[in-house]
Amino acid sequence: MSVTAICGSRNRNGKTAAALQQFLGGCRSAGAEATEYYLPEQAIERCRQCDPDGWGDCRDKGACIIDDDFDAIVQSIRSAQGVVFATPVYWGDLSESIRAFTDRLRRICAYAGNADTIEGKPAVGICVAGGSGGGWLTCCVSLEKTVTQTGFILQDIFALNKRNLPYKNKALAAAGTWLVSHA
Ligand SMILES: Cc1cc2nc3c(=O)[nH]c(=O)nc-3n(C[C@H](O)[C@H](O)[C@H](O)COP(=O)(O)O)c2cc1C
């Protein structure tokens, strides 16, 4: 059993990373291996909207023409039994790096030939509003939309802020264990 973690934070010692580690701790305690990607460390261009109609090879071939780190992460997602998306809340929305990645992932998954490896795969979302604590709801809405449009089955989305973090940590670990046990 393997889990792929997609993190939209640059800070491996930050709040988003800490929440992600709680979740992955639960996964590992249930016997899973985790592969982690901190997207700001990866070369991920934004979508080029290749053709005049806004589509491109993503629609006809289920592949992105951009030669960067995107494809390797997609392969990890394909081979995993579960996926977790974790993002800091920026302006009440996803961080730029996770936006760039999920925008392209959603496109290649619109191709029917890719449905066998991603559609129906369980996923969990984590949104960490580490500043004022505002904007968590709109960030969760963005993440829910992109994850479900991509074809994942969303098990849960966690909205964290400095007030609820201590008690949500236990729930994050439980969710990780649950994902591995039920995937
Ligand atoms: C550009 C930007 C926008 C942000 N917008 C919000 C926000 O809308 N609400 C909030 O609570 N925190 C906001 N923050 C704070 C981040 O959520 C906080 O830095 C993050 O949760 C902790 O970062 P880390 O997990 O990457 O360490 C923002 C931070 C940045 C850099």
The ligand as a Gaussian input file, in Angstrom:
#p B3LYP/6-31G(d) Opt

LIG

0 1
 C        0.396000      35.088000      -0.066000
 C       -0.152000      34.599000       1.239000
 C       -1.505000      34.673000       1.487000
 C       -2.030000      34.208000       2.695000
 N       -3.388000      34.222000       2.919000
 C       -3.882000      33.723000       4.075000
 C       -5.273000      33.660000       4.322000
 O       -6.105000      34.001000       3.472000
 N       -5.695000      33.177000       5.530000
 C       -4.824000      32.754000       6.484000
 O       -5.249000      32.348000       7.570000
 N       -3.506000      32.776000       6.262000
 C       -3.010000      33.234000       5.093000
 N       -1.673000      33.222000       4.869000
 C       -0.820000      32.582000       5.857000
 C       -0.609000      31.137000       5.472000
 O       -1.798000      30.397000       5.495000
 C        0.405000      30.567000       6.416000
 O        1.606000      31.208000       6.116000
 C        0.515000      29.086000       6.225000
 O       -0.594000      28.406000       6.678000
 C        1.681000      28.570000       6.956000
 O        2.595000      28.368000       5.994000
 P        3.298000      26.959000       5.912000
 O        2.306000      25.952000       6.279000
 O        3.732000      26.882000       4.510000
 O        4.417000      27.039000       6.895000
 C       -1.165000      33.682000       3.668000
 C        0.215000      33.609000       3.416000
 C        0.716000      34.045000       2.204000
 C        2.198000      33.905000       1.926000

